[in-house]
Amino acid sequence: MNYRPLADEIRPQSLDDVVGQRHILGEGGLLRRIIESGQIPNLVFYGPSGTGKTTVANIIARRSGRALRRINATTGSLSDIKEVIADVGTMLAPNGILLYLDEIQYFNKKQQQSLLEVIEKGDVTLIASTTENPYFYVYNAVLSRSSVFEFKPVTPEDILPAIDRGVAAMEARLGRSAALESGVREHLAAACGGDVRKALNAVELLLTAAASRKGERLEVTLADAATAAQRSAMRYDREGDDHYDIASALMKSLRGSDPDAALHYLARLLEAGDLITAIRRILCSASEDVGMAYPQAAQIVKACVDSALQLGLPEAKLPLAQAVILLATAPKSNSVVMAIDAAMADVRAGRTGDIPRHLQNVHADSAGMEREQGYLYPHNFSGHWVRQQYLPDALVGRRYYEYGDNKNEQAARAYWERLKGDGGKT
């Protein structure tokens, strides 16, 4: 008898049995109504692994009466697509073909283009699945001929019934009843990271291991469940959406002054071993989000980063956590990023002009050329400041930097207004 994974053995056969995805498959959900109509368009299913994409494709195939063909783009090729197309109109597919193309993001543009003619004519209905954002990875012409549906990670509450079905199936397979310690079901449901397949794999592993012990029942302890499910909740791919989503969430949590959220996303990066992404976001936030409200933050954060790099993981978590807490709880100002963005916008638009003569480099070895240029040396004047033009003629009066409303920048503003006596204008 050939081995069959538990997750495949108890795969739902109807929409009502699909775990989660109520937003598209619940009563009145758009995808459910499309499937029940029997008029299946080309579809792209987008979402994490183990959220029901393949299951729903199988249900659609059975309801449509079309011959189901599968290609996994990680191992498939152009010849595989040609073989599918060759069956169109033959006795092998009298009602047409439903092609389930898994991991479509691994097909290049030419391979995806080869599908266009048959899916446009309707000979082949395409259901493509991807764990990456389809708007980045799926060829536009294929995307424009398809409807995109997002599958979301399944909640622990929704996973519990699937775990119960898995336990019942394993009891039937092994011929013994199971006894799960209190909390096992809940732990597996929470630790799988919204991936039903991971939860069922853990159930199969635990009960198979329990079967090796003597006794009338299959005993599963919470300690065993914790070992089987350790780290399985992590969803991370350094080249995928998760990488950018977590990095973005860390940055926005720092900017939003939420130290708890920032520590959470830092922990996710560090658990994945991605020290560099964490460091880059932290260094950037010191200038972009704290900036002139607390200029010393940049120095402190740099010292924390240097310590982290010298220590390496796992000890690097300590100085990086210190940096994150500092940035999240520091006063905020985006005056630095606003100022440099405004200046660069002028440069890119060609608004530059000649550098005033008195600011140009002294092109002579002899001293005294500054006087010939008319340059006024600020340190020779009271308050180490003297009024003179610094911007090119075409930009005189242009303001890039605006003082933030925090205590530090307002103190600097008051100082320069007193000294210059004109509201800070030069």
MIMILO-85158 format. One record per residue (C-alpha): residue number from 1; residue in three letters; x, y, z. Coordinates in Angstrom, 1 decimal. Layout:
BEGIN
<NUM ala <X Y Z>> ...
//
This chain:
BEGIN
<1 met <0.0 0.0 0.0>> <2 asn <1.4 3.4 -1.1>> <3 tyr <1.9 6.0 1.6>> <4 arg <-0.4 8.9 1.4>> <5 pro <0.2 12.1 3.5>> <6 leu <-2.5 12.8 6.1>> <7 ala <-3.1 16.3 4.6>> <8 asp <-3.8 14.8 1.2>> <9 glu <-5.9 11.9 2.7>> <10 ile <-8.4 14.2 4.4>> <11 arg <-8.3 17.0 1.8>> <12 pro <-11.8 18.7 1.7>> <13 gln <-14.1 17.5 -1.1>> <14 ser <-16.6 20.4 -0.9>> <15 leu <-16.4 24.1 -0.3>> <16 asp <-18.2 23.8 3.0>> <17 asp <-15.3 21.7 4.3>> <18 val <-12.5 24.1 3.3>> <19 val <-10.8 25.6 6.3>> <20 gly <-10.8 29.4 6.5>> <21 gln <-11.2 31.8 3.5>> <22 arg <-14.7 32.8 4.6>> <23 his <-14.1 36.2 2.9>> <24 ile <-14.2 34.5 -0.6>> <25 leu <-15.8 31.1 0.1>> <26 gly <-18.3 31.8 2.8>> <27 glu <-22.0 32.1 2.1>> <28 gly <-22.4 34.8 -0.6>> <29 gly <-18.6 35.0 -1.1>> <30 leu <-17.6 36.0 -4.6>> <31 leu <-15.4 33.0 -5.4>> <32 arg <-18.0 30.6 -4.0>> <33 arg <-20.7 32.2 -6.3>> <34 ile <-18.4 31.9 -9.3>> <35 ile <-17.7 28.2 -8.6>> <36 glu <-21.4 27.4 -8.0>> <37 ser <-22.3 29.1 -11.3>> <38 gly <-20.3 26.6 -13.2>> <39 gln <-18.9 29.3 -15.4>> <40 ile <-15.3 29.2 -14.3>> <41 pro <-13.0 32.0 -15.6>> <42 asn <-9.2 32.0 -15.5>> <43 leu <-8.2 32.4 -11.9>> <44 val <-5.0 33.3 -10.0>> <45 phe <-4.9 32.2 -6.3>> <46 tyr <-2.5 34.3 -4.2>> <47 gly <-1.5 33.5 -0.7>> <48 pro <0.8 31.5 1.7>> <49 ser <1.2 27.8 1.6>> <50 gly <-1.3 25.5 3.2>> <51 thr <-4.3 27.9 2.9>> <52 gly <-6.4 25.9 0.5>> <53 lys <-5.4 27.0 -3.0>> <54 thr <-4.8 23.5 -4.3>> <55 thr <-7.9 22.1 -2.5>> <56 val <-10.2 24.7 -4.1>> <57 ala <-8.7 24.0 -7.5>> <58 asn <-9.5 20.3 -7.1>> <59 ile <-13.1 21.1 -6.1>> <60 ile <-13.5 23.4 -9.1>> <61 ala <-12.1 20.6 -11.4>> <62 arg <-14.6 18.1 -10.1>> <63 arg <-17.5 20.5 -10.5>> <64 ser <-16.5 21.7 -13.9>> <65 gly <-16.3 18.2 -15.5>> <66 arg <-13.1 19.3 -17.3>> <67 ala <-10.0 17.2 -17.4>> <68 leu <-7.6 18.3 -14.7>> <69 arg <-3.9 18.8 -15.6>> <70 arg <-1.3 19.8 -13.1>> <71 ile <2.0 21.5 -13.7>> <72 asn <4.3 22.7 -11.0>> <73 ala <6.3 25.6 -12.3>> <74 thr <9.3 24.8 -10.1>> <75 thr <10.0 21.7 -12.2>> <76 gly <7.8 22.3 -15.3>> <77 ser <8.8 23.4 -18.7>> <78 leu <7.5 24.7 -22.0>> <79 ser <7.2 21.1 -23.3>> <80 asp <4.8 20.3 -20.4>> <81 ile <2.5 23.2 -21.5>> <82 lys <2.6 21.9 -25.1>> <83 glu <1.6 18.4 -23.9>> <84 val <-1.4 19.9 -22.1>> <85 ile <-2.4 22.0 -25.2>> <86 ala <-2.1 18.9 -27.4>> <87 asp <-4.9 17.2 -25.5>> <88 val <-7.4 19.9 -26.3>> <89 gly <-10.2 18.6 -28.4>> <90 thr <-9.2 15.0 -28.0>> <91 met <-11.0 12.1 -26.2>> <92 leu <-8.7 12.7 -23.3>> <93 ala <-10.4 16.1 -22.7>> <94 pro <-13.7 16.2 -24.5>> <95 asn <-15.0 19.0 -22.3>> <96 gly <-11.8 21.0 -22.3>> <97 ile <-9.0 21.2 -19.8>> <98 leu <-8.6 22.8 -16.4>> <99 leu <-4.9 23.5 -15.9>> <100 tyr <-3.7 24.0 -12.4>> <101 leu <-0.3 25.7 -12.6>> <102 asp <1.3 25.8 -9.2>> <103 glu <3.9 28.4 -8.2>> <104 ile <3.4 30.3 -11.5>> <105 gln <6.0 32.8 -10.4>> <106 tyr <8.7 30.4 -11.4>> <107 phe <7.7 30.4 -15.0>> <108 asn <9.4 33.0 -17.2>> <109 lys <7.7 35.4 -19.5>> <110 lys <7.9 33.2 -22.5>> <111 gln <6.5 30.2 -20.7>> <112 gln <3.6 32.3 -19.4>> <113 gln <3.0 33.8 -22.8>> <114 ser <2.6 30.3 -24.3>> <115 leu <-0.7 30.0 -22.4>> <116 leu <-2.3 33.1 -23.8>> <117 glu <-3.9 31.7 -27.0>> <118 val <-5.6 28.7 -25.4>> <119 ile <-6.8 30.5 -22.3>> <120 glu <-8.2 33.3 -24.4>> <121 lys <-10.1 30.9 -26.7>> <122 gly <-11.4 29.0 -23.6>> <123 asp <-10.0 25.7 -24.6>> <124 val <-8.0 25.7 -21.4>> <125 thr <-9.1 27.2 -18.1>> <126 leu <-6.2 28.3 -16.1>> <127 ile <-6.0 28.3 -12.3>> <128 ala <-2.6 29.5 -11.3>> <129 ser <-1.4 29.7 -7.7>> <130 thr <1.4 31.7 -6.2>> <131 thr <2.8 32.5 -2.8>> <132 glu <4.1 35.8 -4.2>> <133 asn <2.3 39.0 -5.2>> <134 pro <0.9 38.2 -8.7>> <135 tyr <1.1 41.8 -9.7>> <136 phe <4.9 41.6 -9.5>> <137 tyr <5.4 38.0 -10.8>> <138 val <2.7 37.2 -13.2>> <139 tyr <2.9 38.4 -16.8>> <140 asn <0.5 41.3 -17.4>> <141 ala <-1.2 39.7 -20.4>> <142 val <-2.0 36.6 -18.3>> <143 leu <-3.1 38.7 -15.3>> <144 ser <-5.5 40.8 -17.5>> <145 arg <-7.3 37.6 -18.6>> <146 ser <-7.7 36.3 -15.0>> <147 ser <-9.4 37.1 -11.8>> <148 val <-7.2 37.3 -8.7>> <149 phe <-8.3 36.0 -5.3>> <150 glu <-6.2 36.3 -2.2>> <151 phe <-6.0 33.4 0.3>> <152 lys <-5.2 34.5 3.8>> <153 pro <-3.4 32.6 6.6>> <154 val <-6.0 30.5 8.5>> <155 thr <-6.8 31.5 12.1>> <156 pro <-6.0 29.0 14.9>> <157 glu <-9.8 28.8 15.6>> <158 asp <-10.5 27.6 12.1>> <159 ile <-7.6 25.1 12.1>> <160 leu <-8.9 23.3 15.2>> <161 pro <-11.6 21.3 13.3>> <162 ala <-9.0 20.3 10.7>> <163 ile <-6.8 19.0 13.5>> <164 asp <-9.8 17.0 14.9>> <165 arg <-10.4 15.4 11.5>> <166 gly <-6.7 14.6 11.3>> <167 val <-6.7 12.9 14.6>> <168 ala <-9.8 10.9 13.7>> <169 ala <-8.2 9.8 10.4>> <170 met <-5.0 8.7 12.2>> <171 glu <-7.0 6.8 14.8>> <172 ala <-8.7 4.9 11.9>> <173 arg <-5.3 4.3 10.2>> <174 leu <-3.6 3.1 13.3>> <175 gly <-6.5 1.2 14.8>> <176 arg <-6.1 2.9 18.2>> <177 ser <-7.8 5.8 20.0>> <178 ala <-5.8 8.9 20.7>> <179 ala <-5.4 10.8 24.0>> <180 leu <-4.1 14.3 23.6>> <181 glu <-2.9 16.2 26.6>> <182 ser <-4.8 19.4 27.4>> <183 gly <-3.6 22.2 25.2>> <184 val <-2.1 20.1 22.4>> <185 arg <-4.8 20.9 19.9>> <186 glu <-4.5 24.7 20.6>> <187 his <-0.7 24.6 20.5>> <188 leu <-0.6 23.0 17.1>> <189 ala <-3.3 25.3 15.8>> <190 ala <-1.4 28.4 16.9>> <191 ala <2.1 27.2 16.1>> <192 cys <1.5 26.3 12.4>> <193 gly <1.4 30.0 11.4>> <194 gly <-1.9 29.7 9.6>> <195 asp <-0.8 26.8 7.5>> <196 val <-3.2 23.9 7.7>> <197 arg <-0.8 21.4 6.1>> <198 lys <1.8 22.1 8.7>> <199 ala <-0.7 21.4 11.5>> <200 leu <-1.8 18.1 9.9>> <201 asn <1.8 17.1 9.3>> <202 ala <2.4 17.7 13.0>> <203 val <-0.6 15.5 13.9>> <204 glu <0.6 12.7 11.6>> <205 leu <4.1 12.9 13.1>> <206 leu <2.9 12.9 16.7>> <207 leu <0.4 10.0 16.4>> <208 thr <2.8 7.9 14.3>> <209 ala <5.5 8.4 17.0>> <210 ala <2.9 7.6 19.7>> <211 ala <2.1 4.3 17.9>> <212 ser <5.6 3.1 18.6>> <213 arg <4.8 3.0 22.3>> <214 lys <2.9 0.1 23.9>> <215 gly <-0.5 0.8 25.3>> <216 glu <-4.2 0.9 24.3>> <217 arg <-4.1 4.6 23.4>> <218 leu <-2.0 6.9 21.4>> <219 glu <-0.7 9.3 24.0>> <220 val <0.4 12.8 22.9>> <221 thr <1.9 15.2 25.4>> <222 leu <2.1 19.0 25.2>> <223 ala <5.9 18.7 25.3>> <224 asp <6.0 16.5 22.3>> <225 ala <3.6 18.9 20.5>> <226 ala <5.9 21.8 21.3>> <227 thr <8.9 19.9 19.9>> <228 ala <7.1 18.8 16.7>> <229 ala <5.8 22.3 16.0>> <230 gln <8.8 24.4 17.0>> <231 arg <9.5 27.4 14.7>> <232 ser <6.8 26.2 12.3>> <233 ala <4.9 29.5 12.7>> <234 met <7.7 31.4 10.9>> <235 arg <6.8 32.5 7.4>> <236 tyr <9.9 34.1 5.8>> <237 asp <11.6 34.2 2.5>> <238 arg <14.5 36.6 2.0>> <239 glu <13.5 37.0 -1.7>> <240 gly <9.7 37.1 -1.2>> <241 asp <6.9 39.3 0.0>> <242 asp <7.5 38.3 3.7>> <243 his <10.9 39.8 3.7>> <244 tyr <9.7 43.2 2.5>> <245 asp <6.5 43.1 4.6>> <246 ile <8.4 42.5 7.9>> <247 ala <11.0 45.1 7.1>> <248 ser <8.3 47.6 6.3>> <249 ala <6.4 46.7 9.4>> <250 leu <9.5 47.2 11.5>> <251 met <10.2 50.6 10.0>> <252 lys <6.5 51.8 10.4>> <253 ser <6.4 50.6 14.0>> <254 leu <9.5 52.6 14.8>> <255 arg <8.0 55.6 13.1>> <256 gly <4.7 55.0 14.9>> <257 ser <6.4 55.0 18.3>> <258 asp <5.2 51.5 19.2>> <259 pro <8.2 49.7 20.9>> <260 asp <6.2 46.4 21.4>> <261 ala <5.4 46.1 17.7>> <262 ala <8.9 47.1 16.7>> <263 leu <10.4 44.4 19.0>> <264 his <8.0 41.9 17.5>> <265 tyr <9.1 42.5 13.9>> <266 leu <12.8 42.7 15.0>> <267 ala <12.3 39.3 16.6>> <268 arg <10.9 37.8 13.4>> <269 leu <13.9 39.1 11.4>> <270 leu <16.3 37.8 13.9>> <271 glu <14.6 34.4 14.2>> <272 ala <15.0 34.1 10.4>> <273 gly <18.7 35.0 10.8>> <274 asp <18.3 38.2 8.8>> <275 leu <20.6 40.5 10.8>> <276 ile <21.4 42.8 7.8>> <277 thr <17.8 43.8 7.0>> <278 ala <17.1 44.7 10.7>> <279 ile <20.3 46.8 10.8>> <280 arg <19.5 48.7 7.7>> <281 arg <16.0 49.6 8.8>> <282 ile <17.2 50.6 12.3>> <283 leu <20.0 52.8 10.9>> <284 cys <17.6 54.4 8.4>> <285 ser <15.0 55.2 11.0>> <286 ala <17.5 57.1 13.2>> <287 ser <17.7 59.8 10.5>> <288 glu <14.4 59.4 8.7>> <289 asp <12.0 59.3 11.7>> <290 val <13.9 60.7 14.7>> <291 gly <16.4 63.0 13.0>> <292 met <16.8 66.5 14.4>> <293 ala <14.3 65.8 17.3>> <294 tyr <17.1 63.8 19.0>> <295 pro <20.2 63.9 16.8>> <296 gln <22.2 61.8 19.3>> <297 ala <20.0 58.8 18.4>> <298 ala <22.1 58.3 15.2>> <299 gln <25.3 57.9 17.2>> <300 ile <23.7 55.6 19.8>> <301 val <22.1 53.5 17.2>> <302 lys <25.4 53.2 15.2>> <303 ala <27.1 52.1 18.4>> <304 cys <24.4 49.4 19.0>> <305 val <24.7 48.2 15.4>> <306 asp <28.5 48.0 15.7>> <307 ser <28.1 45.9 18.8>> <308 ala <25.6 43.7 17.2>> <309 leu <27.9 43.0 14.2>> <310 gln <30.8 42.2 16.6>> <311 leu <28.7 39.9 18.7>> <312 gly <26.8 38.1 16.0>> <313 leu <23.6 36.2 16.7>> <314 pro <22.1 35.3 19.1>> <315 glu <23.8 38.0 21.3>> <316 ala <23.3 40.6 18.7>> <317 lys <19.6 40.7 19.7>> <318 leu <20.5 42.8 22.8>> <319 pro <22.0 45.9 21.3>> <320 leu <19.5 45.8 18.4>> <321 ala <16.6 45.6 20.9>> <322 gln <18.2 48.6 22.7>> <323 ala <18.3 50.5 19.5>> <324 val <14.7 49.6 18.6>> <325 ile <13.4 50.7 22.0>> <326 leu <15.3 53.9 21.8>> <327 leu <14.0 54.8 18.4>> <328 ala <10.5 53.8 19.1>> <329 thr <10.3 55.9 22.3>> <330 ala <12.3 58.9 21.0>> <331 pro <10.6 62.2 19.9>> <332 lys <10.0 62.2 16.1>> <333 ser <10.8 64.5 13.3>> <334 asn <10.9 64.0 9.6>> <335 ser <12.4 67.4 8.8>> <336 val <15.6 65.8 7.6>> <337 val <13.9 63.6 4.9>> <338 met <11.6 66.4 3.9>> <339 ala <14.5 68.8 3.5>> <340 ile <16.7 66.6 1.4>> <341 asp <13.8 65.4 -0.7>> <342 ala <12.9 69.0 -1.5>> <343 ala <16.5 69.8 -2.4>> <344 met <16.9 66.8 -4.6>> <345 ala <13.6 67.5 -6.4>> <346 asp <15.0 70.9 -7.4>> <347 val <18.3 69.4 -8.6>> <348 arg <16.5 66.7 -10.6>> <349 ala <14.3 69.4 -12.2>> <350 gly <17.3 71.4 -13.3>> <351 arg <16.9 74.2 -10.8>> <352 thr <20.5 74.7 -9.9>> <353 gly <22.3 77.8 -11.2>> <354 asp <26.0 78.8 -10.8>> <355 ile <27.7 78.6 -7.5>> <356 pro <28.3 82.1 -6.1>> <357 arg <31.8 83.2 -6.8>> <358 his <32.6 83.8 -3.1>> <359 leu <31.8 80.1 -2.4>> <360 gln <33.9 78.6 -5.2>> <361 asn <37.1 76.7 -4.5>> <362 val <40.2 78.8 -4.2>> <363 his <42.2 77.9 -7.4>> <364 ala <45.6 79.1 -6.2>> <365 asp <48.2 78.1 -3.7>> <366 ser <48.7 81.6 -2.3>> <367 ala <46.7 82.8 0.7>> <368 gly <44.3 85.7 0.5>> <369 met <42.2 84.5 -2.5>> <370 glu <39.2 84.4 -0.2>> <371 arg <39.3 88.2 0.0>> <372 glu <39.5 88.6 -3.7>> <373 gln <36.4 86.4 -4.0>> <374 gly <34.6 88.4 -1.4>> <375 tyr <34.0 85.5 0.9>> <376 leu <33.2 86.4 4.5>> <377 tyr <34.6 84.0 7.1>> <378 pro <31.8 83.5 9.6>> <379 his <34.2 82.7 12.5>> <380 asn <35.6 86.3 12.3>> <381 phe <32.1 87.7 13.2>> <382 ser <30.1 87.9 16.4>> <383 gly <28.1 84.7 17.0>> <384 his <30.2 83.0 14.3>> <385 trp <27.7 84.1 11.6>> <386 val <27.6 86.8 9.0>> <387 arg <24.9 87.5 6.4>> <388 gln <25.9 86.5 2.9>> <389 gln <24.5 84.6 -0.1>> <390 tyr <25.0 80.9 -0.2>> <391 leu <22.4 79.6 -2.7>> <392 pro <22.8 80.2 -6.4>> <393 asp <21.1 83.3 -7.8>> <394 ala <18.3 81.3 -9.3>> <395 leu <17.4 79.8 -5.9>> <396 val <17.8 82.8 -3.5>> <397 gly <15.1 82.6 -0.9>> <398 arg <14.3 78.9 -1.4>> <399 arg <13.6 77.0 1.8>> <400 tyr <14.2 73.3 2.1>> <401 tyr <14.5 72.8 5.8>> <402 glu <11.6 73.6 8.1>> <403 tyr <12.1 73.3 11.8>> <404 gly <10.1 70.5 13.4>> <405 asp <7.8 71.2 16.3>> <406 asn <9.8 69.2 18.8>> <407 lys <11.8 70.8 21.7>> <408 asn <15.2 70.3 20.1>> <409 glu <14.5 71.9 16.8>> <410 gln <12.4 74.7 18.3>> <411 ala <15.4 75.6 20.5>> <412 ala <17.6 75.8 17.5>> <413 arg <15.0 77.9 15.7>> <414 ala <14.8 80.3 18.5>> <415 tyr <18.6 80.6 18.7>> <416 trp <19.0 81.5 15.0>> <417 glu <16.0 83.8 15.0>> <418 arg <17.6 85.8 17.9>> <419 leu <21.0 85.9 16.1>> <420 lys <19.8 86.6 12.6>> <421 gly <16.9 88.7 13.6>> <422 asp <14.8 87.8 10.5>> <423 gly <13.0 84.6 11.4>> <424 gly <16.0 82.5 10.3>> <425 lys <16.1 83.8 6.7>> <426 thr <19.4 84.5 5.0>> 
//
